[in-house]
Every structure is written in C-alpha cells, then in structure tokens.
Amino acid sequence: MNTAFHLRRARLACVVALVLLPGLARAQDTTRVRADSAAAAADTTQVPHIPVPPPVPPAWRYQLDFGFQDIAGNRDLTVVNSAFVVERRRQDRFTLNFKLETRFGRSNGVESVNQQQARLRFDWRPRAPLSPFLGLDVAHDPIRKVAWRAQVGTGANINVYTRDANRTWFSLGFVQDHTEYTPGTVPASTDDTRWLLRAATTQLLGQTTRFESVARYQPSTHGVADYLASFEASLRVSLTRRMGFTTKFEFARDSRPATGVQTDDRGLSAALSFAW
C-alpha cells in the first residue's frame, strides 16, 4: 500500500512539473528579454529635425515688359510700350536698380506719344532703419517739348518695414534738375534745385502677385509753387514661372510746363512681363 501511495505522489509531481516547466523556461530566457528590450529601444529612437533654410534669392534680377495696342476704324490709334529692369541685390549690403522705359504712339496718323526714360538707383544698406541713396534720372519727351531732362539726387531712406521681399520706406533728399527744351521753346533751358519727398512700397501678395507703388513730390527750393509730382502703381500677376501680366497706372504733374503743354499726364498700360 505504501508503494502504491508513493507511486501516486511521483506521478502527481511529474504532472505539476510538466505544467510549470514552459513558464519557468520563458522567465529564465534572458536572451529573449534582451532582444525585446533592444527592439523597443530602437523603436523609440528618432532622427532629430534639422530646419532647412530657405533658398538664397539670386543676386541679379531681370524683368522685361512689352505691351502693344492697335485700333483702326472710326479712329486710328497705335501705342507701343516697353520696360526693362535690371536689379542687383547683395543681401543687406546694397541694392542697385536700373530701369529703362519707352513709349511710342500715333493717333490718326499724328505722333501723340514719344517718351523715353532711364533711371538708376543705388541704396546702401536697404534693410537698415536709415539708409543713404543716390539716383540719376534722364528723360526725353518731345510731346511735352522736353528735349531731355536730367536729375541727380541724393538723400536718405527711412525704412519702416523690411521683411523678405516686402519693403516700405520714405525718402528725404534733394535733386539738381537741368532741362533742355525743344527748339523754338522759350526759355531754351532751365536749372533748378529741388527737394525730394518720396514714399514707396513693394509687397508680395500670395505667391504669384507683386504690388509696387511710388509717389514723388519735388518742390523747388526757391518756392513750393514750382514743383514736379508723380505717382506710379503696378500690379504683376505671374502666369508661369517666368511669364506674367503687368498692369501699370501713371500720373505726372509739372506745375510750370513749357508754353502750350498741359500740366497733367495720365496713363494706364498693360503688358506681358518676363522675369528671370
């Protein structure tokens, strides 16, 4: 009887061992624990985020505008206008801008528009709160009896907002003005020194539209009744990466024009624009 009892106890012990052995083996499998821990550590490892700076804009910028209008029938009107802009930007050091504009038109066989103008601008430290500038303007407009007019000016810009491609500023300076009139005009030429007051802005509207405007007021240092004033505003909408559509409004006033010439000129033009 004792022998049978001991046999039953041995069988029970074997059954318990068979049940508990797999669990104990898993608990003692340190290789598996280390592998699982290493995999978990690898999953939590992340590559640090490195910010990528925006691309540096090219130092040179070019833009060519060309517009044409031809009307025939009850009236004949042909107008051609074009502009070419070259700009050199050296980050925050300086901006050099050259602009050449030409406009020609005939109405009923008679020349009604004939104007050419060249402008050169140099701004030193254009993003500083106060920056000096130099400027040269040369114009030819026989319709207004101006054989040529040259202005050389200098002064300082007060930059009230400069961020990325957006800029708003005011200018205060003076210009030396020399005008040669067409033959037969009295007087034949004039020389004057003028104050220069200017307000300008360049704004990017979204990714495809650029708005630019500038207003100038140039009273004579001998009296504010003799002055030149102008306002320009343009809106360029990009159609492709290189091509766009530009609409421009211009207004100019000469308080003391040549005899037989009106004081005000106004123009609205549209042109295809190519930039690179």
Secondary structure in CASP SS format (residue, H / E / C, confidence):
PFRMAT SS
TARGET T0000
AUTHOR 0000-0000-0000
METHOD secondary structure of the structure
MODEL  1
M C 1.00
N H 1.00
T H 1.00
A H 1.00
F H 1.00
H H 1.00
L H 1.00
R H 1.00
R H 1.00
A H 1.00
R H 1.00
L H 1.00
A H 1.00
C H 1.00
V H 1.00
V H 1.00
A H 1.00
L H 1.00
V H 1.00
L H 1.00
L H 1.00
P H 1.00
G H 1.00
L H 1.00
A H 1.00
R H 1.00
A H 1.00
Q H 1.00
D C 1.00
T H 1.00
T H 1.00
R H 1.00
V H 1.00
R H 1.00
A H 1.00
D H 1.00
S H 1.00
A H 1.00
A H 1.00
A H 1.00
A H 1.00
A H 1.00
D H 1.00
T H 1.00
T C 1.00
Q C 1.00
V C 1.00
P C 1.00
H C 1.00
I C 1.00
P C 1.00
V C 1.00
P C 1.00
P C 1.00
P C 1.00
V C 1.00
P C 1.00
P C 1.00
A C 1.00
W E 1.00
R E 1.00
Y E 1.00
Q E 1.00
L E 1.00
D E 1.00
F E 1.00
G E 1.00
F E 1.00
Q E 1.00
D E 1.00
I E 1.00
A C 1.00
G C 1.00
N C 1.00
R C 1.00
D C 1.00
L E 1.00
T E 1.00
V E 1.00
V E 1.00
N E 1.00
S E 1.00
A E 1.00
F E 1.00
V E 1.00
V E 1.00
E E 1.00
R E 1.00
R E 1.00
R C 1.00
Q C 1.00
D C 1.00
R C 1.00
F E 1.00
T E 1.00
L E 1.00
N E 1.00
F E 1.00
K E 1.00
L E 1.00
E E 1.00
T E 1.00
R E 1.00
F E 1.00
G E 1.00
R E 1.00
S E 1.00
N C 1.00
G C 1.00
V E 1.00
E E 1.00
S E 1.00
V E 1.00
N E 1.00
Q E 1.00
Q E 1.00
Q E 1.00
A E 1.00
R E 1.00
L E 1.00
R E 1.00
F E 1.00
D E 1.00
W E 1.00
R C 1.00
P C 1.00
R C 1.00
A C 1.00
P C 1.00
L E 1.00
S E 1.00
P E 1.00
F E 1.00
L E 1.00
G E 1.00
L E 1.00
D E 1.00
V E 1.00
A E 1.00
H E 1.00
D E 1.00
P H 1.00
I H 1.00
R H 1.00
K C 1.00
V E 1.00
A E 1.00
W E 1.00
R E 1.00
A E 1.00
Q E 1.00
V E 1.00
G E 1.00
T E 1.00
G E 1.00
A E 1.00
N E 1.00
I E 1.00
N E 1.00
V E 1.00
Y E 1.00
T E 1.00
R E 1.00
D C 1.00
A C 1.00
N E 1.00
R E 1.00
T E 1.00
W E 1.00
F E 1.00
S E 1.00
L E 1.00
G E 1.00
F E 1.00
V E 1.00
Q E 1.00
D E 1.00
H E 1.00
T E 1.00
E E 1.00
Y E 1.00
T C 1.00
P C 1.00
G C 1.00
T C 1.00
V C 1.00
P C 1.00
A C 1.00
S E 1.00
T E 1.00
D E 1.00
D E 1.00
T E 1.00
R E 1.00
W E 1.00
L E 1.00
L E 1.00
R E 1.00
A E 1.00
A E 1.00
T E 1.00
T E 1.00
Q E 1.00
L E 1.00
L E 1.00
G C 1.00
Q C 1.00
T C 1.00
T E 1.00
R E 1.00
F E 1.00
E E 1.00
S E 1.00
V E 1.00
A E 1.00
R E 1.00
Y E 1.00
Q E 1.00
P E 1.00
S E 1.00
T C 1.00
H C 1.00
G E 1.00
V E 1.00
A E 1.00
D E 1.00
Y E 1.00
L E 1.00
A E 1.00
S E 1.00
F E 1.00
E E 1.00
A E 1.00
S E 1.00
L E 1.00
R E 1.00
V E 1.00
S E 1.00
L C 1.00
T C 1.00
R C 1.00
R C 1.00
M E 1.00
G E 1.00
F E 1.00
T E 1.00
T E 1.00
K E 1.00
F E 1.00
E E 1.00
F E 1.00
A E 1.00
R E 1.00
D E 1.00
S C 1.00
R C 1.00
P C 1.00
A C 1.00
T C 1.00
G C 1.00
V C 1.00
Q C 1.00
T C 1.00
D E 1.00
D E 1.00
R E 1.00
G E 1.00
L E 1.00
S E 1.00
A E 1.00
A E 1.00
L E 1.00
S E 1.00
F E 1.00
A E 1.00
W C 1.00
END
